[in-house]
Amino acid sequence: MVSVDYLLKFIQEDAPFGDITSETIIPDTECRALISVEQTATVAGLEEASMLFQYFDVLVDQAVSDGSLVNPSDTLLTLQGKAKNILLVERTALNIIGRMSGIATATKNFVESVRSVNPKCRIAATRKTCPGFRKLDKKAVILGGGDPHRWNLSDGILIKDNHLALVGLEEAIAKAKARSRYHRVEVEVESKEDAIRAARSGADIIMFDNMTPKKVQESINSLKRENLRHKLLIEISGGVNADNIAQYAILGVDIISIGALTHSVKNIPVHLHILSPKNKMREPIHL
């Protein structure tokens, strides 16, 4: 999904003029190291971390696959190479694994929360991602079983409240549908009246924004009475959390998008431990 050049920008940020500590005090020697996880998690970011280590001639043995469930103290990667190179990449690799695993784990938890009440409902991300890290944030959502939603503003038509402050709802939908037959037109609404207007105007997806489960249910019932529900995908966004997500999913909605998957991610703690030097490993995984 990403190139090594994309990842090397993170190394450049962390060591623009080299790692002066390691270069000063560490001899030119090889060593072995392990990266392990501190808690149960859906792991992600191992592919990207491995790419970085391999770029700096470090042999990598990847113990588990991205998207796997791991437990406390499980080894994720075993490394062998020049100690200075391992230490150069260490923090960047741990940051990538920790953040991506946090996103994948949160996504998996939400997916499992809705599965029993609405197995067809998809958990989706938003564009509330870390600047410069979006490709990896979205990949982590996918690894957790979620939907990446729009990757960027060029990827899909989503008419939101600030658009509607400038252009009327019906006019906005008409212009959007005239623009392309290859993109679905999604419209954000905050009332059942606007939901019906959007559906009648040809919207493909209705996003109920910051509406209570009761208000969403009333809106869906209104769409059914108007014989419009079957023509639409229904998305919920805003105010969704672990305590109320099942209340939304049980209404038969199609998508629940959650900004907190990426904007409030809790990193999974992972650590790198240096082991004895020069022990042999098998050949690295080629990614």
C-alpha positions in Angstrom: 0.0 0.0 0.0 2.8 2.4 0.8 6.3 2.7 -0.6 9.5 2.7 1.4 10.1 6.3 0.3 6.8 7.3 2.0 8.1 5.6 5.2 11.6 7.1 5.0 10.1 10.5 5.5 9.3 9.5 9.1 13.0 8.5 9.6 14.1 11.9 8.1 11.8 13.6 10.6 13.2 11.7 13.6 16.9 11.8 12.5 17.4 14.6 10.0 21.2 14.6 10.7 21.6 11.1 12.0 21.2 9.5 15.4 24.0 11.3 17.2 23.6 9.3 20.5 24.1 5.9 18.9 26.7 7.2 16.4 28.7 8.5 19.4 28.6 5.7 21.9 27.6 2.5 20.1 30.4 0.4 18.5 30.1 -0.9 14.9 28.6 -4.2 16.0 25.7 -6.4 15.1 23.0 -7.5 17.6 19.6 -9.2 17.8 16.4 -7.6 19.0 12.8 -8.5 19.6 9.7 -6.3 19.2 6.9 -7.5 21.6 3.5 -6.3 22.5 2.3 -5.5 26.0 -1.5 -6.2 25.8 -4.1 -8.1 23.8 -4.6 -6.4 20.4 -5.3 -6.7 16.8 -1.8 -6.0 15.4 -1.0 -3.8 12.5 2.0 -2.0 11.0 4.3 -4.9 10.9 4.6 -4.8 7.2 5.7 -1.1 7.2 8.1 -1.6 10.2 9.7 -4.5 8.4 10.1 -2.5 5.2 12.0 0.2 7.2 14.3 -2.2 9.0 15.1 -4.1 5.8 15.9 -0.8 4.0 18.7 -0.4 6.6 19.9 -4.0 6.0 18.4 -5.5 9.1 17.1 -9.1 8.8 13.5 -9.4 9.8 11.6 -12.5 11.0 7.9 -11.5 11.2 6.3 -13.8 13.8 2.6 -13.0 13.0 0.6 -11.4 10.2 -1.0 -7.9 10.3 -4.6 -8.3 11.4 -3.8 -11.1 13.8 -4.9 -11.2 17.4 -1.9 -11.1 19.7 -1.5 -11.5 23.5 0.7 -9.8 26.1 4.4 -10.6 25.6 3.9 -12.1 22.2 6.9 -11.5 19.9 5.9 -9.6 16.7 9.3 -9.2 15.0 12.8 -10.6 15.5 15.6 -8.5 14.1 19.3 -8.9 13.4 21.7 -6.3 12.0 23.9 -3.4 12.9 23.0 -2.1 16.3 23.1 1.5 15.1 20.6 0.8 12.3 18.2 -1.0 14.6 18.3 1.9 17.0 17.9 4.4 14.2 14.6 2.8 13.1 13.4 1.7 16.6 11.1 4.6 17.6 9.6 5.2 14.2 8.8 1.5 13.8 7.3 1.3 17.3 5.2 4.5 16.6 3.8 2.9 13.4 3.0 -0.4 15.0 1.5 1.1 18.2 -0.7 3.6 16.4 -1.9 1.2 13.6 -2.5 -1.6 16.2 -4.5 0.9 18.3 -6.7 1.7 15.3 -7.1 -1.9 14.2 -8.0 -3.0 17.7 -10.6 -0.2 18.3 -12.1 -1.0 14.9 -12.3 -4.7 15.6 -14.0 -4.0 18.9 -16.7 -1.9 17.2 -17.2 -4.5 14.5 -17.8 -7.2 17.1 -20.2 -5.0 19.0 -22.6 -4.7 16.0 -22.1 -8.1 14.6 -24.7 -9.8 16.8 -27.4 -7.2 16.3 -26.8 -6.3 12.7 -24.2 -8.4 10.8 -24.7 -6.4 7.6 -23.7 -3.1 9.2 -20.3 -1.8 8.3 -18.0 0.2 10.7 -16.3 3.0 8.7 -13.5 5.5 9.3 -13.6 9.2 8.5 -11.1 11.7 7.2 -10.2 12.7 10.8 -6.8 11.1 10.4 -3.3 12.2 11.4 -1.9 14.5 8.7 0.7 12.6 6.6 -0.4 9.3 8.1 -3.7 8.8 6.4 -2.8 5.8 4.2 -1.7 3.9 7.3 -4.6 5.0 9.5 -7.0 3.8 6.8 -5.1 0.5 6.3 -5.3 -0.1 10.0 -9.1 0.3 9.9 -9.2 -2.3 7.1 -7.1 -4.7 9.1 -9.5 -4.3 12.0 -12.4 -5.4 9.7 -13.7 -1.9 9.0 -14.4 0.2 5.9 -12.0 3.0 5.0 -14.8 5.3 3.7 -13.5 8.2 1.6 -9.7 8.2 1.3 -9.7 11.9 0.4 -11.9 14.7 -1.0 -11.3 13.5 -4.6 -12.6 10.0 -3.7 -16.3 10.6 -3.2 -19.2 13.1 -3.1 -20.3 13.9 0.4 -22.5 17.0 0.8 -22.2 18.3 4.3 -23.8 21.1 6.3 -21.2 23.8 5.2 -22.0 23.0 1.6 -25.7 23.3 2.3 -25.1 26.7 3.9 -24.0 27.9 0.5 -26.2 25.9 -1.9 -29.7 24.5 -1.4 -30.1 20.8 -0.8 -32.0 20.0 -4.0 -29.6 22.1 -6.1 -26.5 20.6 -4.5 -27.7 17.0 -5.2 -28.7 17.9 -8.8 -25.3 19.4 -9.5 -23.5 16.4 -7.8 -25.4 13.9 -9.9 -24.8 15.8 -13.1 -21.1 15.8 -12.3 -20.6 12.1 -12.5 -22.6 8.9 -12.9 -19.7 6.9 -11.4 -19.9 8.4 -7.9 -22.6 7.8 -5.3 -24.0 11.1 -3.9 -24.0 11.2 -0.1 -25.8 13.9 1.9 -25.5 14.8 5.6 -28.9 15.6 7.2 -30.0 16.4 10.7 -33.8 15.9 10.5 -36.3 13.4 9.0 -37.6 16.2 6.8 -34.2 16.8 5.2 -33.8 13.0 4.8 -37.0 12.8 2.8 -36.0 15.8 0.7 -32.5 14.3 0.0 -34.0 10.9 -0.9 -36.6 12.4 -3.3 -33.8 14.5 -4.9 -31.8 11.3 -5.8 -29.3 11.0 -3.0 -27.7 7.5 -2.8 -26.6 7.7 0.8 -28.2 9.6 3.7 -25.9 10.3 6.6 -27.7 11.0 9.8 -25.4 13.4 11.7 -25.5 13.7 15.5 -29.0 12.3 15.8 -30.2 10.2 18.7 -31.3 6.6 18.0 -34.9 7.6 18.5 -34.6 10.4 15.9 -32.9 8.0 13.5 -35.7 5.5 14.0 -38.3 8.1 13.3 -36.5 9.2 10.1 -36.1 5.7 8.8 -39.8 5.0 9.5 -40.7 8.2 7.5 -38.5 7.0 4.6 -40.3 3.7 4.7 -43.7 5.3 4.6 -42.6 7.3 1.6 -41.3 4.1 -0.1 -37.8 5.6 -0.2 -35.8 3.5 2.3 -35.0 0.6 -0.1 -33.3 3.0 -2.5 -30.8 4.3 0.0 -27.9 3.4 2.2 -28.2 4.8 5.7 -25.1 6.0 7.5 -24.8 7.1 11.1 -22.2 9.6 12.2 -21.4 11.7 15.2 -21.7 10.8 18.9 -21.3 7.1 18.4 -19.4 5.3 21.2 -19.0 1.8 22.7 -22.1 2.4 24.9 -24.6 3.3 22.3 -23.4 1.8 19.0 -25.6 -1.3 19.3 -28.7 1.0 19.7 -27.9 2.5 16.3 -26.9 -0.8 14.6 -30.2 -2.5 15.7 -32.1 0.0 13.7 -31.0 -1.7 10.5 -28.6 1.0 9.3 -26.0 0.1 6.7 -22.9 2.1 7.9 -21.7 3.6 11.1 -18.7 6.0 10.7 -16.6 6.8 13.7 -14.1 9.6 13.7 -12.7 8.4 17.1 -11.2 5.4 15.4 -8.4 7.6 14.1 -8.6 11.0 15.8 -8.6 9.6 19.4 -6.6 6.4 18.9 -5.1 4.8 22.0 -1.7 3.4 21.0 -1.0 -0.2 21.8 2.2 -0.4 23.8 5.0 -2.3 22.0 8.7 -2.5 22.9 12.0 -3.3 21.4 14.5 -5.3 23.4 18.2 -5.7 22.4 19.4 -9.3 22.8 22.8 -11.0 22.5 24.8 -10.0 19.4 25.4 -12.0 16.2 23.0 -14.9 16.7 21.9 -16.2 13.3 18.4 -15.8 11.9 16.7 -17.2 8.9 16.5 -15.1 5.7 14.3 -12.0 5.9 10.8 -11.9 4.7 10.6 -10.1 1.4 7.7 -7.5 1.3 
